[in-house]
Amino acid sequence: MIDAIAWKFQTGSQWIHLPEKYGNWRGVYNRLRMWAIDGTWERVLTTLVAQADAEEDLNWAVSVDSTVVRAHQHAAGARKKCPYGFGQAAAVGAGS
């Protein structure tokens, strides 16, 4: 079950493309959902972090580079210039 869930997130594939060797994709998906709802994943993470900390093998390094975070001009509130007061989509449709 864990291997199936790991495969799904490592590949970024859709659930329906889960290889048959992992079983029915609906079963794996439902188990993932139930474990998320009942807090299983939180307990696993907490246990793993505590174990790594006890072994002094815990090293958190976070790096954020804001130069790669950009918004499209329309998302940033740029003015839309369109002749005749029509919306931008209408102007594009009229020009084609």
CORLINGI-V350388 format. One line per field, one symbol per residue. psi: psi as a letter, one per 40 degrees, with the letter a starting at -180 (. if undefined). burial: + if it has 24 or more other ideal C-beta (glycine too) atoms within 12 Angstrom, else -. A space follows every 50 residues. Layout:
BEGIN
psi: ???
burial: ???
END
This chain:
BEGIN
psi: dddddddddddeiideehideeahdddddddddddddeeddddddddddd ddddeffhhhhhhhheeehiiidddefiihhhieeiiddddddde.
burial: ---++-++------+--+---+--+--+--++------------------ ----------------------------------------------
END
